[in-house]
Amino acid sequence: MTASACSLSFELAPGGALRGELTVPGDKSISHRAVMLAALAEGETEIDGFLEGADSLATLAAFRAMGIEAEGPDQGRLQVKGVGLQGLREPGQALDLGNSGTSMRLLSGLLAGQRFASTLIGDASVSRRPMGRVIDPLTQMGARIKATPEGRAPLRLLPAEQLVGIDYQLPVASAQVKSSLLLAGLYAQGETCVTEPAPTRDHTERMLMAFGYPLQRQGNRVCLRGGGRLIATPIRIPADISSAAFFLVGASIAQGSDLTLTQVGMNPTRIGVINILRQMGADIAIERPRELGGEPVADLRVCAAPLRGIAIPKAQVPLAIDEFPALFIAAACADGETLLSGAAELRVKESDRIQVMADGLSRLGVEVEPRPDGMLIRGLGAAGLLGGGRIEAHGDHRIAMAFAISALRATAPIWINDCANVETSFPNFADLAAGAGLQITELRGE
Ligand code: S3P
């Protein structure tokens, strides 16, 4: 069953606090890349901490459809038998990537260099998302990709004669586009270079290096040459900071909270949420910093603290790009105004996250001004409380979880519709959150 085949809503009783210790599931971005590179590597890769969410499972299913044998996943453990860069087989059917934009964009690059044709499809949300940003540079590399006239999925990839490396300046800061081009670059003649306007998550680069693939990085520019080899290596995946973010905000806004999140990924290109929350006055201690499989991790202890509104520094935007739904809830509970700008990308995520969050926050009694590239939020202050009501998540997992934790500071029950896609990134969210103190009930229907 796809994640959205059965409807799910959340019912939240107001109030409560988050306490104790918990580990959120494995990082989604890293899980996708682990499957992709393990499949293209020579030898068998053992992955630990794999996210068993619908998005990363869609990537895994796509590789199985291309002949990859894999055992698991079972409690985050997955063994992938790599077939080498030239070993994938033509899939017998279209590859259905569900809700996963990351799978679609990264696979476009990876499949552009294959000797067989393939078709990539996804759900209604993925089919609305802009794909021109990967199609244009991949076409410059010699890829043959057919999309809808608006540049959207379904995407049909035809075998190219020979990809050639390009030197590409990314117009928007996007790790998905950067990664797509690097994956195509594995199959290209000569050098593929990507320069980004601001640093974005670098998991592809780190993992390519872990698999022994030579790569040059200088400032915001990364280059690789095609025709190398990937050699299997064990991969350990940290807990996803994007999932931890809901608890960082929840514990910050709910009086009496004292929560520890263990083994959270602390890659410098992902920690914008911590930087922003700390600037707002959050009490987050970084404990036991260490390395896990080439990625920095730490335990995060977060206690309730009065938050103040800030102008979010533009440089933090790409480093917190998935965390704004949660951060908007923090802003709603802060003292004074919070202004986000330079974040137009939020309008083309799983939903239009500026408009959908603005609608939900208004419903809860918060004054907001959505803007083309961000939002102004007038916080209710340290003693202020949100109202209750019915919120639409529009099938966006992060909107659903953000409003779920907002109930910790509400005066009345909150119902959130269209939450089934929480399954894409955080399948046990409701159980873990309830264990920590959120008063959440899942309501399932057909
Ligand atoms: C991702 C990159 C980001 C992020 C997405 C995951 C990735 O997208 O929003 O959830 O794994 O590379 P963009 O590259 O579009 O910013």
Residues whose N, C-alpha, C, O or C-beta is under 5 A from the ligand:
A	BS01	S3P	S29 T102 A173 S174 A175 Q176 V177 I321 D322
